[in-house]
């Protein structure tokens, strides 16, 4: 009985982690693509790009952290499922 409960808790944690990481990861990828596009444009234009912190770079760090936290929750859920499978 304990193994079924652990498996269900693990599946719930995997789903929660995925849902928590999906949004920030998509937004991070969009900001990253936009930043790369700006870098290509400025290199084509011949301008020197400022390498200091910008609002977008700070947002990208926060989004990356949120996505990483969601992935860790999903990973913990996977570990719980494995424990539930191996408990007799």
C-alpha positions in Angstrom: 0.0 0.0 0.0 2.9 2.4 0.8 4.4 1.9 -2.6 1.1 2.9 -4.4 1.0 6.1 -2.2 4.6 6.9 -3.0 4.1 6.4 -6.7 1.0 8.6 -6.7 2.8 11.3 -4.7 5.8 11.1 -7.1 3.6 11.4 -10.2 1.9 14.4 -8.6 5.3 16.0 -7.9 6.4 15.4 -11.5 3.3 17.0 -12.8 3.6 20.0 -10.4 7.3 20.5 -11.3 6.6 20.3 -15.0 3.8 22.8 -14.7 5.9 25.1 -12.6 8.9 25.0 -15.0 7.1 25.2 -18.3 6.1 28.9 -18.2 9.4 30.4 -17.0 11.4 28.2 -19.4 9.4 29.3 -22.4 9.7 33.0 -21.4 13.5 32.5 -20.9 13.9 31.0 -24.3 12.0 33.9 -25.9 14.2 36.5 -24.0 17.3 34.6 -25.0 16.3 34.5 -28.7 15.6 38.2 -28.5 18.9 39.0 -26.9 20.8 36.9 -29.5 18.9 38.8 -32.2 19.9 42.2 -30.8 23.5 41.0 -30.5 23.5 39.9 -34.2 22.0 43.3 -35.2 24.5 45.3 -33.3 27.4 43.3 -34.6 26.1 43.8 -38.2 25.7 47.5 -37.5 29.3 47.7 -36.2 28.3 49.0 -32.8 29.9 48.0 -29.5 27.5 46.2 -27.2 27.4 47.1 -23.6 28.0 43.9 -21.5 26.6 45.3 -18.2 23.5 44.0 -16.5 20.2 44.9 -18.1 16.7 44.3 -17.0 16.4 41.5 -19.5 19.5 39.7 -18.2 18.2 39.9 -14.6 14.8 38.6 -15.8 16.6 35.8 -17.6 18.4 34.8 -14.4 15.2 34.8 -12.4 13.3 32.7 -15.1 16.2 30.3 -15.3 16.1 29.9 -11.5 12.3 29.3 -11.5 12.6 26.7 -14.3 15.5 25.0 -12.4 13.3 24.9 -9.2 10.5 23.3 -11.2 12.9 20.7 -12.7 14.2 19.9 -9.2 10.7 19.3 -8.0 10.0 17.0 -11.0 13.3 15.2 -10.4 12.4 14.6 -6.7 9.0 13.3 -7.9 10.8 10.8 -10.2 13.0 9.7 -7.3 9.9 9.2 -5.1 8.3 7.1 -7.9 11.5 5.0 -8.1 11.4 4.5 -4.3 7.7 3.5 -4.5 8.6 1.0 -7.2 11.3 -0.7 -5.2 9.6 -0.9 -1.9 8.0 -4.2 -1.3 
